[in-house]
């Protein structure tokens, strides 16, 4: 069996994630389910990991869930990070630009370059492009950074005009990378969409895994709860993920020479 919590796992949150997993692991074992001692980290390609028949628990992104994983894995539940202005279990993207950029409103960035973490990212690619299309705007394809923090660094360094950051990732950047955050400013927010889902292998019973994880979250000590920003686990139906619009891929937005 394998387990991971890769989405918001960074040096400052790793120990709290380890304690969260230890509690969930013990709950699963008490329910008669074999669970690994620790979390798997350093995964180069998450899709094969998520699709493994040995997967006991992981956290995915809503875009790959609806486009690649639905029907191949079992949806467990959605952690609630208490994102301001969002229903429980939902999140949104935060558009950031350089602090000194003279453009103020998002409409002023029409035609600007958008750094993105991954072409299958809901918060970094799908949400901002869907939001732009709704407003009649277009953002050109900027650098693919590989991570939200790297997208923020790309904008701060002047290699792209905008980035759309997962609101929870932006919260972590503000807390743990204040020097980077100070080089950026928030321009706009996207509409809320379902947050990052927890999944298990297709043949596994989601109710048992949900109960084990929900109890582990509820039992978090105050400092770990604050570190992770967790408020609970929400049972969002798969239909809410599948209803989220999917924009064209980055190549469709390549800069016009």
C-alpha positions in Angstrom: 0.0 0.0 0.0 1.1 3.6 -0.7 -0.1 7.0 0.6 0.9 10.5 -0.2 -0.2 14.1 0.5 1.7 15.9 -2.2 -0.3 19.0 -2.9 0.7 21.3 0.0 3.6 19.4 1.3 6.7 21.6 1.7 9.4 21.8 4.3 7.3 23.9 6.7 4.3 21.6 6.5 6.0 18.2 6.2 6.0 17.3 9.9 2.4 18.3 10.4 1.5 16.2 7.3 3.4 13.3 8.8 1.4 13.5 12.0 -1.8 13.8 10.1 -1.0 10.6 8.2 0.1 8.8 11.3 -3.3 9.4 12.8 -5.1 8.4 9.6 -2.9 5.3 9.3 -3.7 4.2 12.8 -7.4 4.7 12.2 -7.2 2.6 9.0 -5.3 -0.2 10.8 -7.9 -0.2 13.5 -10.5 -0.7 10.8 -8.6 -3.7 9.5 -6.9 -2.0 6.6 -3.2 -2.4 6.0 -1.6 1.1 5.8 2.0 2.1 5.1 4.1 3.5 8.0 4.9 6.8 6.2 4.0 9.0 3.3 5.6 8.5 -0.2 7.4 11.7 -1.3 9.6 12.7 -4.2 7.1 11.5 -6.9 8.2 12.6 -10.3 5.0 11.7 -12.2 1.9 11.8 -10.1 -0.5 10.2 -12.6 0.9 6.7 -12.4 1.1 7.1 -8.7 -2.6 8.1 -8.5 -3.6 5.2 -10.8 -1.7 2.5 -8.9 -3.9 -0.3 -7.6 -1.9 0.0 -4.3 -3.0 3.5 -3.7 -4.6 3.9 -0.3 -4.7 7.7 -0.1 -3.5 10.7 -2.0 -4.6 14.2 -2.8 -5.0 15.1 -6.5 -6.1 18.2 -8.4 -9.6 18.7 -9.7 -8.5 19.0 -13.4 -6.7 15.7 -13.6 -9.5 14.1 -11.6 -12.1 15.1 -14.1 -10.0 14.6 -17.2 -7.8 11.5 -16.3 -8.8 9.9 -13.0 -12.6 9.8 -12.8 -13.7 6.3 -13.3 -10.2 5.0 -12.6 -10.0 5.9 -8.9 -12.4 6.3 -6.1 -13.2 9.8 -4.7 -12.8 9.9 -0.9 -13.5 13.5 0.0 -12.3 17.0 -0.2 -10.2 18.7 2.6 -11.7 22.1 3.6 -9.0 24.8 4.0 -11.4 27.6 5.0 -10.6 29.7 1.9 -12.2 33.1 2.3 -15.2 33.6 0.0 -15.5 29.9 -0.8 -18.0 27.2 0.3 -16.6 24.4 2.5 -14.3 22.2 0.4 -13.9 24.8 -2.4 -11.0 27.1 -3.3 -10.1 29.6 -5.9 -7.1 31.1 -7.8 -5.4 34.3 -7.0 -4.0 36.3 -9.9 -0.7 37.9 -9.0 1.4 40.4 -10.8 4.7 42.2 -9.9 4.1 44.8 -7.2 5.5 47.5 -9.4 3.4 46.7 -12.5 1.4 49.8 -13.4 -1.6 47.9 -14.7 -4.3 47.8 -12.1 -7.4 45.8 -13.1 -7.4 42.3 -14.7 -8.7 43.8 -17.9 -5.5 45.8 -18.2 -3.6 42.5 -18.6 -5.5 41.5 -21.7 -2.9 39.8 -24.0 -0.4 39.5 -21.1 1.7 36.3 -20.5 0.5 33.9 -17.9 3.0 31.7 -16.1 1.4 28.4 -15.0 2.5 25.5 -12.9 1.2 22.6 -15.0 -1.1 22.3 -18.1 -3.3 19.9 -16.0 -3.6 22.4 -13.1 -7.1 23.6 -12.2 -5.9 26.6 -10.2 -2.9 27.4 -12.3 -4.2 26.9 -15.8 -7.9 25.9 -16.2 -9.4 28.4 -13.7 -7.6 31.5 -14.9 -8.2 30.8 -18.6 -11.9 30.0 -18.0 -12.2 33.3 -16.0 -10.4 35.2 -18.7 -12.7 33.8 -21.4 -15.8 34.7 -19.4 -14.5 38.3 -19.3 -13.6 38.4 -22.9 -9.9 38.5 -22.1 -7.0 36.4 -23.4 -3.8 35.5 -21.6 -1.0 34.2 -23.7 1.0 31.1 -22.9 3.9 32.0 -20.5 6.5 29.7 -18.9 5.4 26.4 -17.5 7.1 26.5 -14.0 6.3 23.2 -12.4 5.0 24.6 -9.1 2.9 27.5 -7.8 5.8 28.9 -5.9 8.0 28.8 -9.0 5.2 30.5 -11.0 5.3 33.3 -8.4 9.1 33.5 -8.7 8.7 33.6 -12.5 6.4 36.7 -12.3 8.6 38.4 -9.6 11.6 37.9 -11.9 9.8 39.5 -14.9 9.6 36.4 -17.0 5.8 36.6 -17.1 3.2 39.2 -16.4 0.7 37.2 -14.4 0.3 33.9 -12.6 -2.7 32.3 -11.1 -1.9 30.7 -7.7 -4.0 28.2 -5.7 -5.3 30.3 -2.8 -3.9 27.8 -0.3 -0.5 27.9 -2.0 -0.6 31.7 -1.9 -1.4 31.6 1.8 1.7 29.4 2.3 3.8 31.7 0.2 2.7 34.7 2.3 3.5 32.9 5.5 6.8 31.2 4.6 8.1 33.2 1.7 7.4 36.8 2.8 10.2 38.2 0.6 8.7 36.7 -2.5 5.1 37.7 -1.5 6.3 41.3 -1.1 7.4 41.4 -4.7 3.8 40.6 -5.9 0.3 42.0 -5.5 -3.1 40.4 -6.0 -4.9 41.6 -9.1 -8.1 39.5 -9.0 -9.7 36.3 -7.8 -11.4 33.6 -9.9 -14.7 32.1 -9.0 -14.6 29.2 -6.5 -14.3 25.6 -7.7 -14.2 22.3 -5.9 -10.9 21.9 -4.0 -8.2 19.3 -4.3 -9.8 15.9 -3.9 -8.5 13.0 -1.8 -8.6 9.7 -3.7 -8.0 6.0 -3.3 -7.7 3.0 -5.6 -10.8 2.2 -7.7 -11.5 -1.1 -5.8 -11.2 0.4 -2.3 -14.1 1.4 0.0 -14.2 5.2 0.2 -16.3 5.3 3.3 -13.7 3.6 5.5 -10.9 5.9 4.2 -13.1 9.0 4.5 -13.9 8.1 8.2 -10.2 7.5 9.0 -9.0 10.7 7.4 -11.9 12.8 8.8 -11.2 11.6 12.3 -7.5 12.3 11.9 -8.2 15.9 10.7 -10.7 16.4 13.6 -8.0 15.2 16.1 -5.2 17.5 14.9 -3.5 19.5 17.6 -4.0 23.2 17.3 -0.5 24.0 16.0 -0.7 21.3 13.2 -4.2 22.5 12.3 -2.9 26.0 11.9 0.1 24.9 9.9 -2.0 22.9 7.5 -5.0 25.3 7.5 -7.4 22.3 7.7 -11.0 22.8 8.8 -12.4 19.3 8.0 -13.2 16.8 5.2 -16.2 17.4 2.9 -18.0 14.8 0.9 -18.3 16.6 -2.4 -20.0 14.6 -5.2 -18.0 13.7 -8.3 -20.6 15.6 -10.4 -19.4 18.9 -8.9 -15.9 18.3 -10.3 -17.1 17.0 -13.6 -19.2 20.2 -14.1 -16.1 22.5 -14.0 -15.3 23.9 -17.5 -12.1 22.8 -19.3 -10.3 25.4 -21.4 -8.1 24.6 -24.4 -4.5 23.5 -23.7 -1.6 26.0 -23.4 -0.5 25.6 -27.1 -3.9 27.2 -28.1 -2.7 30.4 -26.3 0.8 30.5 -27.8 2.0 34.1 -28.2 1.4 35.5 -31.7 4.7 36.4 -33.4 
